[in-house]
């Protein structure tokens, strides 16, 4: 898809337009535009500067390329404030369609297993923002928990919490451990979740004289958890998650919106 974007020129100069490619299917843009059309129809929205298709395209450019709102506004012929409002509205529409925790686990029960893991979403923060600084990763970010199917397809993403939050603490706070225990769903997680109890299974600690059956358990556990890495790999092409410049309150909304984009069904 060819779109018109802009790039900053020298300081104090005007922005220069250029043509670029957006690496998403045309059908995905149309799908999002139909969701926006339904949203506008329900709200009885009057005339807009951009139609539903261009508003959907505007949002996907922001998510995929992490363009600033000033660049987006110039590229689409609207103001920076209008670009922000359009993107914000579209993110809410998409995030509202993301499943909740209990909805995501519907149909799963005893004998099934899921992969639970956490990831760090980089954010643009200074050293003064201590709650958002991760000593483990040595950078600022937000902690997001994910539940994935055994084949790596994401079932659910949590709301974002400051990166200082430990994975196990976050999993308990979001209700993941209790929800899986209620349904007797086996949880496969890494060592960060040791002590979760319930139906959670984590690798054994590395000891110098570890029994052979412990070593075999760790190998089998790692093999079953490996597909879960595909879930985070699906997030990497969305550059907005490489370094989010938005409010920390919106990071969870962005992740849920991208989840909807990853799992939505559209013709073709």
Long-range contacts (C-beta under 8 A, 24 or more apart in sequence): 1-26, 1-29, 1-57, 3-57, 3-61, 3-75, 4-75, 4-76, 5-61, 5-65, 5-67, 5-71, 5-75, 6-71, 6-74, 6-75, 7-71, 8-71, 15-71, 15-74, 17-74, 17-75, 20-65, 22-57, 22-60, 22-61, 22-64, 22-65, 23-64, 23-237, 24-60, 24-64, 25-266, 25-268, 27-266, 27-267, 27-268, 28-60, 28-261, 28-264, 28-266, 29-53, 29-56, 29-57, 29-60, 30-56, 30-266, 31-264, 31-266, 32-56, 32-59, 32-60, 32-90, 32-94, 32-261, 35-93, 35-94, 35-97, 36-89, 36-90, 36-93, 39-89, 39-93, 49-77, 49-78, 49-82, 50-76, 50-78, 50-86, 55-86, 55-89, 55-90, 56-90, 58-83, 58-86, 58-87, 58-90, 59-86, 59-87, 59-90, 59-91, 60-261, 62-87, 62-240, 63-238, 63-239, 63-240, 63-254, 63-257, 63-258, 63-261, 64-237, 64-238, 64-239, 64-240, 65-239, 66-239, 66-240, 66-242, 66-243, 66-245, 68-245, 88-250, 90-257, 91-250, 91-253, 91-254, 91-257, 92-253, 94-256, 94-257, 94-258, 94-260, 94-261, 95-253, 95-254, 95-256, 95-257, 95-260, 97-260, 97-264, 98-156, 98-157, 98-256, 98-257, 98-259, 98-260, 99-155, 99-156, 100-156, 101-147, 101-156, 101-158, 101-174, 101-175, 101-176, 101-179, 102-179, 104-147, 104-155, 104-156, 105-147, 105-155, 105-156, 105-179, 105-180, 105-183, 105-185, 108-183, 108-185, 109-183, 109-184, 109-185, 110-183, 110-184, 110-185, 112-185, 112-186, 113-150, 113-185, 113-186, 113-187, 113-188, 113-224, 114-147, 114-148, 114-149, 114-150, 114-155, 114-180, 114-185, 114-186, 114-187, 114-188, 115-147, 115-148, 115-149, 115-150, 115-152, 115-187, 115-188, 115-189, 115-224, 115-225, 115-227, 115-228, 115-231, 116-145, 116-146, 116-147, 116-148, 116-171, 116-176, 116-187, 116-188, 116-189, 116-193, 116-200, 117-145, 117-146, 117-148, 117-167, 117-189, 117-190, 117-225, 117-228, 117-231, 117-232, 118-143, 118-144, 118-145, 118-146, 118-167, 118-170, 118-171, 118-192, 119-143, 119-144, 119-146, 119-232, 119-235, 120-144, 120-163, 121-160, 121-241, 121-244, 121-251, 121-255, 122-241, 122-242, 122-243, 122-244, 123-243, 123-244, 123-245, 123-248, 123-251, 124-243, 124-244, 124-245, 125-248, 130-164, 131-162, 131-163, 131-164, 132-162, 132-163, 132-164, 132-248, 133-163, 133-164, 134-163, 134-164, 135-164, 137-163, 142-244, 142-248, 142-251, 142-252, 143-167, 143-170, 144-251, 144-252, 144-255, 145-170, 145-171, 145-174, 145-176, 146-228, 146-231, 146-232, 147-176, 148-227, 148-228, 148-230, 148-231, 150-224, 150-227, 151-227, 151-230, 152-227, 152-228, 152-229, 152-230, 152-231, 153-231, 153-263, 154-231, 154-234, 154-259, 154-262, 154-263, 156-259, 157-252, 157-255, 157-256, 157-259, 158-252, 159-252, 160-248, 160-251, 160-252, 160-255, 162-248, 166-192, 167-192, 167-193, 168-192, 168-193, 168-194, 168-195, 168-196, 171-196, 172-196, 188-221, 188-224, 188-225, 188-228, 189-225, 190-225, 234-262
